[in-house]
Amino acid sequence: MSDPNTLRIFVGTAEGTRLAERLAEHFGPQATLRVTLHGGARPPRGCLVDRIGDTEIGEAAAVIDALDPFARRTVRAVRDATRRASIPRLSFRPRGWERHPLDRWVEVRDLQGAVGAIASVARTALLWLPPRDVAAFAPVGGLRFPTRLVRMPVGWSLPPRFEPILAAPPYSLAGDTLLLRRTEAQAVVMRATGAETDAPLVRAARSLDLPIVMIRPPLERGEVPARSVDVTLDWVDSILNPPDYLRTAREWR
């Protein structure tokens, strides 16, 4: 159902939280901004957080998907729900890191691509991935995989060559450089999240001239995402304040 005064925002990243706060600054007096949180994202100021972890839309004039693009199942569930409800939806996918001339990236499409590439890159690779993805590297024999974790997952049963290293954010260039040296990593495997919290590891690998097996973020086929906050603000304004001729057409329907 459509409520002309409600905007549903699915927030799953730090960039998504900042976007929701900007939307609240611009449209808060005019519209109700309802947020569904995913992936441990911080609740945005000025918005009503009324759901956590689901993909229901409810009544809304439009939907903004500011989810982690790597959470493909959730992204697709939100896409399908908006299509069924015939509600406008915009995907917010800010631009990732700019590749520095000194970066040594081996870019791959997905996790399996990273698994296939790593043996030809290094014998010891630091993994900076969600814990559920780490086990995919178990069939790769003869390599060490020190693994950075925010918290120890329940039931860690990987062999000793997967050394868990607990390190909570915030991260820094000095700290990540020390981590790479201490683990004797010859490469890094990580996602191209574009997040500020992950950028120190990219710079640390660059400073040590280490390659990064970089997993590119997936894109839904046929979609053109918004790459900036300003573009998203313009899109929301067109939904909440349509031109007169569009408003007349909607009323006529």
Residue frames relative to the residue before (quaternion, step in Angstrom):
aa qw qx qy qz dx dy dz
M 1.0000 0.0000 0.0000 0.0000 0.00 0.00 0.00
S 0.3341 -0.7606 0.5290 0.1733 3.56 -1.16 0.59
D 0.0832 -0.7528 0.6524 0.0289 3.53 -0.92 1.01
P 0.3852 -0.7771 0.4412 0.2303 3.62 -0.37 1.17
N 0.7188 0.4281 -0.2537 0.4854 3.61 1.22 -0.27
T 0.6716 0.4800 -0.2947 0.4813 3.60 1.23 0.17
L 0.1130 -0.7629 0.6351 0.0433 3.52 -1.06 0.90
R 0.2069 -0.7732 0.5903 0.1048 3.59 -0.81 1.03
I 0.0611 -0.8022 0.5938 -0.0097 3.57 -0.75 1.11
F 0.1929 -0.7562 0.6171 0.1008 3.57 -0.80 1.05
V 0.0775 -0.8288 0.5535 -0.0285 3.57 -0.41 1.28
G 0.0781 0.8229 -0.5573 0.0787 3.56 -0.71 1.08
T 0.7345 0.3197 -0.2131 0.5594 3.59 1.28 0.14
A 0.6449 -0.4955 0.3989 0.4236 3.56 -1.30 0.20
E 0.6331 0.5207 -0.3306 0.4676 3.58 1.05 -0.73
G 0.6276 0.5318 -0.3301 0.4630 3.58 1.09 -0.68
T 0.6210 0.5311 -0.3376 0.4672 3.58 1.06 -0.73
R 0.6710 0.4899 -0.3008 0.4682 3.58 0.90 -0.89
L 0.6158 0.5357 -0.3467 0.4621 3.59 1.05 -0.71
A 0.6631 0.5066 -0.3145 0.4525 3.60 0.85 -0.93
E 0.6433 0.5166 -0.3280 0.4601 3.59 1.01 -0.72
R 0.6403 0.5034 -0.3244 0.4810 3.59 1.04 -0.71
L 0.6297 0.5226 -0.3295 0.4709 3.58 1.02 -0.76
A 0.6392 0.5222 -0.3261 0.4608 3.58 1.01 -0.78
E 0.6365 0.5313 -0.3272 0.4533 3.58 1.02 -0.79
H 0.7427 0.4328 -0.2236 0.4595 3.58 0.94 -0.91
F 0.8361 0.2259 -0.0654 0.4957 3.56 0.87 -0.96
G 0.3574 0.7810 -0.4608 0.2233 3.59 1.28 -0.01
P 0.7000 0.4581 -0.3032 0.4563 3.64 0.79 -0.86
Q 0.7081 0.4786 -0.2524 0.4538 3.56 1.14 -0.64
A 0.8204 0.1477 -0.0216 0.5520 3.56 0.98 -0.84
T 0.4249 -0.6460 0.5645 0.2889 3.53 -1.34 0.34
L 0.1705 -0.7922 0.5815 0.0716 3.56 -0.70 1.11
R 0.0723 -0.8036 0.5906 -0.0138 3.55 -0.46 1.26
V 0.1697 -0.8187 0.5477 0.0308 3.54 -0.75 1.15
T 0.1498 -0.7192 0.6703 0.1055 3.51 -1.19 0.79
L 0.2476 -0.7961 0.5401 0.1148 3.58 -0.64 1.14
H 0.0316 -0.7733 0.6332 0.0046 3.54 -1.15 0.78
G 0.8627 0.2421 -0.1235 0.4264 3.52 -1.30 0.42
G 0.6450 -0.5557 0.3340 0.4045 3.58 1.07 0.53
A 0.3206 0.7588 -0.5088 0.2502 3.59 1.19 0.39
R 0.5335 -0.6327 0.4599 0.3218 3.56 -1.13 0.66
P 0.4966 -0.6501 0.4711 0.3300 3.64 -0.92 0.79
P 0.3895 -0.7340 0.5024 0.2389 3.62 -0.81 0.93
R 0.4942 -0.6475 0.4976 0.2983 3.55 -1.10 0.75
G 0.7973 0.3238 -0.2323 0.4533 3.56 -1.11 0.71
C 0.6821 0.4349 -0.2752 0.5195 3.58 1.30 -0.01
L 0.4304 -0.6677 0.5448 0.2686 3.53 -1.28 0.47
V 0.1580 -0.7711 0.6117 0.0794 3.59 -0.53 1.18
D 0.0327 0.8437 -0.5311 0.0707 3.55 -0.27 1.25
R 0.7776 0.2060 -0.1477 0.5754 3.61 1.25 -0.03
I 0.1109 -0.7721 0.6228 0.0613 3.54 -1.19 0.61
G 0.8857 0.1434 -0.1078 0.4282 3.52 -0.88 1.02
D 0.6723 0.4784 -0.3405 0.4508 3.62 1.13 -0.07
T 0.4137 -0.7113 0.5170 0.2357 3.58 -1.30 0.08
E 0.3708 0.7193 -0.5045 0.3010 3.58 1.18 0.45
I 0.3566 -0.7554 0.5182 0.1832 3.56 -1.08 0.76
G 0.1892 -0.7837 0.5624 0.1837 3.56 0.81 -0.97
E 0.7153 -0.3985 0.3211 0.4759 3.55 -1.16 -0.55
A 0.2242 0.7674 -0.5665 0.1999 3.57 -0.67 1.10
A 0.4733 -0.6520 0.5138 0.2949 3.53 -1.20 0.61
A 0.7896 -0.0575 0.0727 0.6065 3.56 1.14 -0.67
V 0.2815 -0.7413 0.5907 0.1492 3.54 -1.33 0.42
I 0.1197 -0.7540 0.6405 0.0836 3.54 -1.09 0.81
D 0.2184 -0.7573 0.6080 0.0958 3.53 -0.81 1.11
A 0.0716 0.7744 -0.6207 0.0994 3.57 -0.38 1.31
L 0.2526 0.7956 -0.4970 0.2371 3.53 1.03 0.94
D 0.5970 -0.4859 0.4711 0.4307 3.52 -1.36 0.05
P 0.4139 -0.7377 0.4610 0.2681 3.64 -0.55 1.05
F 0.6117 0.5532 -0.3601 0.4360 3.59 1.18 -0.40
A 0.5916 0.5257 -0.3720 0.4850 3.61 1.25 -0.21
R 0.0746 -0.8802 0.4667 0.0440 3.55 0.71 1.12
R 0.6312 0.5379 -0.3519 0.4340 3.60 0.97 -0.75
T 0.6747 0.4831 -0.2923 0.4754 3.58 0.95 -0.87
V 0.6273 0.5403 -0.3300 0.4534 3.58 0.98 -0.86
R 0.6940 0.4685 -0.2809 0.4691 3.57 0.89 -0.91
A 0.6172 0.5394 -0.3523 0.4517 3.59 1.04 -0.67
V 0.6521 0.4923 -0.3115 0.4851 3.59 0.98 -0.82
R 0.6350 0.5288 -0.3310 0.4557 3.58 0.95 -0.82
D 0.6911 0.4782 -0.2875 0.4594 3.58 0.82 -0.96
A 0.6422 0.5297 -0.3299 0.4452 3.61 1.00 -0.77
T 0.6716 0.4792 -0.3094 0.4728 3.59 0.95 -0.79
R 0.6218 0.5300 -0.3502 0.4580 3.59 1.04 -0.64
R 0.6551 0.5093 -0.3191 0.4578 3.56 0.93 -0.85
A 0.7304 0.4172 -0.2318 0.4886 3.57 1.02 -0.81
S 0.3422 -0.7571 0.4827 0.2770 3.62 1.31 -0.13
I 0.3972 0.6883 -0.4899 0.3585 3.56 0.94 1.00
P 0.5047 -0.6515 0.4632 0.3261 3.63 -0.88 0.83
R 0.0494 -0.7964 0.6026 -0.0084 3.55 -1.02 0.85
L 0.0984 -0.7710 0.6274 0.0476 3.54 -1.11 0.81
S 0.2702 -0.7373 0.5962 0.1672 3.57 -0.97 0.89
F 0.1940 -0.7695 0.6014 0.0919 3.56 -0.83 1.05
R 0.1106 0.7846 -0.5935 0.1412 3.56 -0.47 1.25
P 0.1976 -0.8136 0.5339 0.1185 3.62 0.11 1.22
R 0.6230 -0.5641 0.3934 0.3727 3.53 -1.18 0.61
G 0.4451 -0.7022 0.4950 0.2524 3.54 -1.07 0.80
W 0.7714 -0.3353 0.2602 0.4742 3.52 -1.29 -0.38
E 0.4095 -0.6555 0.5711 0.2764 3.52 -1.18 0.63
R 0.4028 -0.7292 0.4981 0.2407 3.57 -0.75 1.02
H 0.3391 -0.7455 0.5476 0.1712 3.53 -0.74 1.15
P 0.6013 -0.5831 0.3906 0.3819 3.64 -1.04 0.62
L 0.7020 0.4514 -0.2770 0.4762 3.61 1.13 -0.53
D 0.4863 0.6577 -0.4456 0.3639 3.60 1.22 -0.03
R 0.1799 -0.7594 0.6180 0.0947 3.55 -1.07 0.84
W 0.0845 0.8255 -0.5470 0.1104 3.54 0.25 1.30
V 0.1513 -0.7091 0.6798 0.1104 3.52 -1.16 0.78
E 0.1381 -0.8416 0.5196 0.0518 3.56 -0.04 1.29
V 0.0454 -0.7908 0.6099 -0.0224 3.54 -0.93 1.01
R 0.5991 -0.6195 0.3898 0.3246 3.56 -1.20 0.56
D 0.8244 -0.0156 0.0870 0.5591 3.56 0.93 -0.86
L 0.7594 -0.3793 0.2710 0.4538 3.54 -1.35 -0.05
Q 0.6621 0.5041 -0.3180 0.4542 3.59 0.90 -0.84
G 0.6033 0.5436 -0.3525 0.4651 3.57 1.12 -0.59
A 0.6407 0.5124 -0.3197 0.4741 3.57 1.05 -0.76
V 0.6323 0.5283 -0.3280 0.4621 3.58 0.99 -0.84
G 0.6948 0.4858 -0.2778 0.4517 3.57 0.93 -0.86
A 0.7136 0.4784 -0.2613 0.4401 3.57 1.09 -0.67
I 0.6123 0.6439 -0.3652 0.2776 3.57 0.95 -0.84
A 0.6356 0.5579 -0.3559 0.3976 3.63 0.91 -0.75
S 0.6921 0.4565 -0.2802 0.4839 3.59 1.12 -0.57
V 0.6525 0.5272 -0.3008 0.4538 3.58 1.30 -0.11
A 0.8102 -0.1104 0.1435 0.5574 3.60 0.83 -0.95
R 0.4384 -0.6707 0.5290 0.2794 3.54 -1.35 0.27
T 0.7524 0.1757 -0.1353 0.6202 3.56 1.28 -0.35
A 0.0237 0.8171 -0.5710 0.0751 3.57 -0.58 1.15
L 0.3549 -0.7073 0.5724 0.2147 3.55 -0.92 0.96
L 0.2144 -0.7716 0.5890 0.1084 3.56 -0.82 1.04
W 0.0186 0.7546 -0.6556 0.0220 3.56 -0.93 0.96
L 0.3164 0.7323 -0.4941 0.3457 3.48 0.35 1.43
P 0.6239 -0.4871 0.4155 0.4481 3.60 -1.22 0.20
P 0.6039 -0.6024 0.3682 0.3700 3.62 -0.91 0.82
R 0.6377 0.5510 -0.3437 0.4144 3.61 1.01 -0.74
D 0.6775 0.4981 -0.2898 0.4570 3.61 1.19 -0.47
V 0.5365 0.6700 -0.4033 0.3173 3.58 1.15 -0.48
A 0.6396 0.5636 -0.3341 0.4021 3.60 0.95 -0.85
A 0.5311 0.6371 -0.4122 0.3770 3.61 1.17 -0.39
F 0.6787 0.4923 -0.2940 0.4588 3.61 1.16 -0.51
A 0.4249 0.7319 -0.4515 0.2827 3.62 1.24 -0.11
P 0.6760 0.4929 -0.3311 0.4364 3.67 0.90 -0.70
V 0.5818 0.5660 -0.3870 0.4375 3.61 1.22 -0.28
G 0.1855 -0.8384 0.5058 0.0830 3.57 -0.16 1.27
G 0.7968 0.3731 -0.2421 0.4091 3.53 -1.31 0.40
L 0.6616 0.4837 -0.3083 0.4829 3.61 1.24 0.03
R 0.3361 -0.6909 0.5970 0.2309 3.55 -1.27 0.51
F 0.0861 -0.8031 0.5893 0.0183 3.53 -1.03 0.87
P 0.1035 -0.7609 0.6390 0.0447 3.62 0.07 1.18
T 0.1531 -0.8298 0.5367 0.0044 3.55 -0.78 1.09
R 0.2646 -0.7665 0.5644 0.1550 3.57 -0.64 1.11
L 0.0386 -0.7987 0.5994 -0.0367 3.56 -0.88 1.04
V 0.4551 -0.6535 0.5292 0.2929 3.54 -1.13 0.68
R 0.7699 -0.0585 0.0456 0.6338 3.58 1.08 -0.75
M 0.5662 -0.6136 0.4345 0.3379 3.55 -1.18 0.59
P 0.3457 -0.7490 0.5183 0.2255 3.62 -0.63 1.03
V 0.5617 -0.5842 0.4661 0.3548 3.53 -1.23 0.52
G 0.8426 0.1968 -0.1369 0.4822 3.56 -0.94 0.86
W 0.2060 0.7750 -0.5661 0.1910 3.60 0.96 0.78
S 0.0638 0.8381 -0.5324 0.1007 3.59 -0.40 1.22
L 0.3798 0.7317 -0.4850 0.2917 3.58 1.19 0.45
P 0.6091 -0.5825 0.3849 0.3764 3.61 -1.12 0.55
P 0.7158 -0.4919 0.2889 0.4027 3.59 -1.25 0.43
R 0.5975 0.5698 -0.3870 0.4105 3.63 1.07 -0.45
F 0.6245 0.4261 -0.3370 0.5612 3.58 1.33 -0.04
E 0.0494 -0.8336 0.5502 -0.0052 3.57 0.19 1.27
P 0.2808 -0.7683 0.5465 0.1795 3.63 -0.55 1.09
I 0.0760 -0.7824 0.6180 0.0062 3.55 -0.90 1.00
L 0.2368 -0.7932 0.5481 0.1200 3.57 -0.42 1.21
A 0.1843 0.7620 -0.5967 0.1713 3.56 -0.75 1.08
A 0.1600 -0.8028 0.5708 0.0635 3.55 -0.43 1.22
P 0.5319 -0.6102 0.4666 0.3564 3.59 -1.12 0.54
P 0.5347 -0.0601 -0.8269 -0.1635 1.53 -2.46 0.56
Y 0.3478 -0.7284 0.5589 0.1897 3.53 -1.24 0.63
S 0.1683 -0.7842 0.5921 0.0787 3.55 -1.23 0.49
L 0.6481 -0.5096 0.3903 0.4098 3.54 -1.26 0.36
A 0.6692 0.4975 -0.3106 0.4564 3.59 0.87 -0.90
G 0.6814 0.4961 -0.2949 0.4501 3.58 0.91 -0.90
D 0.6918 0.4652 -0.2885 0.4709 3.58 0.93 -0.85
T 0.5978 0.5400 -0.3621 0.4690 3.60 1.11 -0.57
L 0.6465 0.5078 -0.3090 0.4783 3.57 0.99 -0.85
L 0.6306 0.5393 -0.3308 0.4495 3.59 1.00 -0.81
L 0.6739 0.4921 -0.2999 0.4624 3.59 0.88 -0.89
R 0.6623 0.4908 -0.3102 0.4735 3.57 0.99 -0.76
R 0.6690 0.5176 -0.3105 0.4338 3.58 0.91 -0.91
T 0.7189 0.4290 -0.2450 0.4890 3.59 1.00 -0.79
E 0.3389 -0.7553 0.4796 0.2911 3.58 1.34 -0.23
A 0.2042 0.8081 -0.5220 0.1812 3.55 1.09 0.75
Q 0.2470 -0.7598 0.5875 0.1283 3.53 -1.06 0.85
A 0.7792 0.0629 -0.0433 0.6222 3.57 1.34 -0.10
V 0.2875 -0.7189 0.6051 0.1855 3.53 -1.37 0.21
V 0.1369 -0.7398 0.6493 0.1109 3.55 -1.18 0.65
M 0.2075 0.7798 -0.5602 0.1871 3.58 -0.65 1.10
R 0.5222 -0.6052 0.4989 0.3348 3.51 -1.38 0.17
A 0.4357 -0.6611 0.5407 0.2842 3.56 -1.16 0.63
T 0.0078 -0.8505 0.5250 -0.0318 3.56 0.48 1.22
G 0.3218 -0.7474 0.5145 0.2705 3.58 1.07 -0.69
A 0.4803 0.6992 -0.4183 0.3247 3.60 1.28 0.00
E 0.5667 -0.6084 0.4407 0.3384 3.55 -1.11 0.73
T 0.6416 0.5469 -0.3324 0.4228 3.59 1.02 -0.75
D 0.7112 0.4399 -0.2560 0.4850 3.61 1.13 -0.58
A 0.5104 0.6940 -0.4033 0.3085 3.59 1.20 -0.41
P 0.6111 0.5584 -0.3894 0.4039 3.69 0.91 -0.63
L 0.6353 0.5227 -0.3434 0.4530 3.61 1.03 -0.67
V 0.6122 0.5335 -0.3442 0.4713 3.59 1.07 -0.70
R 0.6899 0.4705 -0.2831 0.4718 3.57 0.89 -0.92
A 0.6271 0.5355 -0.3432 0.4496 3.59 1.05 -0.72
A 0.6456 0.5023 -0.3218 0.4768 3.60 0.96 -0.82
R 0.6311 0.5317 -0.3293 0.4589 3.57 1.03 -0.77
S 0.6789 0.5067 -0.3013 0.4377 3.57 0.88 -0.93
L 0.7242 0.3943 -0.2275 0.5179 3.59 1.16 -0.60
D 0.4210 -0.7276 0.4420 0.3130 3.58 1.33 0.12
L 0.3894 0.7086 -0.4938 0.3200 3.58 0.94 0.92
P 0.4580 -0.6680 0.5017 0.3039 3.61 -1.04 0.67
I 0.1970 -0.7400 0.6286 0.1359 3.54 -1.26 0.51
V 0.2573 -0.6992 0.6442 0.1731 3.54 -0.91 0.97
M 0.0859 -0.8486 0.5208 -0.0344 3.52 -0.16 1.38
I 0.2468 -0.7718 0.5730 0.1229 3.56 -0.66 1.16
R 0.3570 -0.7598 0.5070 0.1954 3.57 -0.55 1.19
P 0.5094 -0.6346 0.4737 0.3367 3.61 -1.06 0.66
P 0.4535 -0.6867 0.4886 0.2900 3.60 -0.95 0.77
L 0.1727 -0.7481 0.6303 0.1152 3.53 -1.25 0.55
E 0.4491 -0.6700 0.5164 0.2876 3.54 -1.02 0.80
R 0.5189 -0.6728 0.4351 0.2978 3.54 -0.82 1.01
G 0.8249 0.2473 -0.1962 0.4690 3.55 -1.00 0.90
E 0.6441 0.5202 -0.3345 0.4501 3.60 1.24 -0.02
V 0.2033 -0.7418 0.6272 0.1223 3.53 -1.18 0.70
P 0.1974 -0.8264 0.5144 0.1166 3.61 -0.13 1.20
A 0.5134 -0.5838 0.5223 0.3505 3.53 -1.33 0.32
R 0.2532 -0.8045 0.5254 0.1122 3.56 -0.81 1.04
S 0.7822 0.2490 -0.1431 0.5528 3.60 1.19 -0.22
V 0.6242 -0.5354 0.4192 0.3847 3.53 -1.31 0.40
D 0.6460 0.5435 -0.3295 0.4228 3.60 0.93 -0.87
V 0.6382 0.5107 -0.3298 0.4724 3.59 0.98 -0.79
T 0.6516 0.5140 -0.3117 0.4627 3.58 1.00 -0.82
L 0.6332 0.5258 -0.3301 0.4622 3.58 0.99 -0.80
D 0.6474 0.5135 -0.3197 0.4636 3.59 0.95 -0.83
W 0.6501 0.5200 -0.3207 0.4518 3.58 0.97 -0.85
V 0.6603 0.4937 -0.3111 0.4726 3.58 0.91 -0.89
D 0.6299 0.5334 -0.3386 0.4518 3.60 0.97 -0.79
S 0.6566 0.5095 -0.3180 0.4563 3.60 0.99 -0.76
I 0.6428 0.5058 -0.3164 0.4805 3.58 1.19 -0.55
L 0.7450 0.4132 -0.2253 0.4727 3.57 0.83 -1.00
N 0.7902 0.1829 -0.0842 0.5788 3.59 1.13 -0.64
P 0.0163 -0.8403 0.5419 -0.0019 3.60 0.54 1.13
P 0.6086 -0.5351 0.4256 0.4027 3.59 -1.19 0.44
D 0.6802 -0.5250 0.3264 0.3940 3.56 -1.17 0.58
Y 0.6757 0.5037 -0.3240 0.4297 3.58 0.88 -0.84
L 0.6506 0.4901 -0.3256 0.4801 3.60 1.10 -0.60
R 0.6215 0.5370 -0.3391 0.4587 3.57 1.06 -0.75
T 0.6504 0.5138 -0.3136 0.4633 3.58 0.96 -0.83
A 0.6466 0.5231 -0.3186 0.4547 3.56 1.00 -0.84
R 0.6510 0.5098 -0.3204 0.4622 3.59 0.99 -0.83
E 0.6578 0.5039 -0.3206 0.4589 3.58 0.91 -0.86
W 0.6349 0.5381 -0.3297 0.4458 3.58 1.01 -0.79
R 0.6491 0.5109 -0.3119 0.4694 3.57 1.03 -0.81
